[in-house]
């Protein structure tokens, strides 16, 4: 069954988080995402959140979302089959699990999609189901069967909507054929071939592996005789798993915490004991691990922020050049004002990836990565294609040409280097053909980059920090971006 692909053009999106309205009042976030240049927002909705009891519906969270939607911004809802009463594994949050009654599940999905009809472009059946036990408590055939019910119901309730396959993590795509995670998705892709319109990949890990991961997702579908467009439901970095020495130290602490017997039934669980051990010996940890801890040294925190800003650019450019037209940044902000728990393991792994934070009860604090996202969105406005340019004269250079409707020429470039220490190396002066009238450059921190012009060639310094070179006059930072966020 072939359906229309995603609409033309490229859209940069932002995910609100994993528990919108679940643990607190659903607040406004679409205007804040739009202010950063997001043209797509993604949000989670849980079965038990909408139908807390059989036949009784609570639309507070869904209506709070609908009330703030912008017609210029696409909407993507991830629907999790988590319920205290309707699923095989009772849960108010995670993991999701198969429905006790498919007809009951279909009624819930129908009511939800019907209420949002015409206002939500993308409906996703859960997220990362191959992460069994944590995000999905069930088998691959069970997920594929539920996906079939989900897709049929969504298409009946809103024929214009598109169904998104639950996110395929980079760990699945990088794992060898026959591995548990790969086997899970292979079964789903085979059994559910008619039950999704878009294949979702979650792009963490090494940014430069993104083209291979996207190719592998396409190859997975082709092995089963078909292909669907690929979208990126999540990306961001850095994460702990990009640094082998940091990952080894973390695994050592976690192994010790899980191996130690609890002193009494009320003792801390192993994940919190792991975090406590890390904080107790923070000064002995490698910098690549320590920078993820709260209250790490300011210089190290600033270095992590700069890596984060660079990767906002590189991950998007690499994904777009691989043919993806929708990318969703993880994530916009914490979902509870003022909540801090430095022993929370998930917060340690992913908490610093948030673009915004609360200023009191409002999302009013922009992290450096938010400024870079806004800059990137401004540079890529009206983009229809990103193409990689081969640079045999500069083997370490990553160069991309951006085609924009009604705007001047744009190229994005950076050089390779170590994730943590690459910024310590001097920039390389690069000569590039530039047959355009103007040449302006700004880096990912909104800092102007000097450009020397020699006829139809430009020369500029390029480093691990991405640089935007444009023929548009007055290229620079968008409103709200800082021009003094270079290396400290």
Beta strands, then each sheet from edge to edge (+ up, - down):
strand 1: 11-15
strand 2: 40-46
strand 3: 74-80
strand 4: 96-97
strand 5: 122-125
strand 6: 136-137
strand 7: 162-169
strand 8: 198-203
strand 9: 229-235
strand 10: 326-330
strand 11: 356-359
strand 12: 362-366
strand 13: 383-389
strand 14: 397-404
strand 15: 410-415
strand 16: 428-433
strand 17: 440-443
strand 18: 451-454
strand 19: 457-462
strand 20: 467-470
sheet 1: 9+ 8+ 7+ 5+ 3+ 2+ 1+ 10+
sheet 2: 4+ 6+
sheet 3: 11+ 12-
sheet 4: 13+ 14- 15+ 20- 17+
sheet 5: 16+ 19- 18+
end
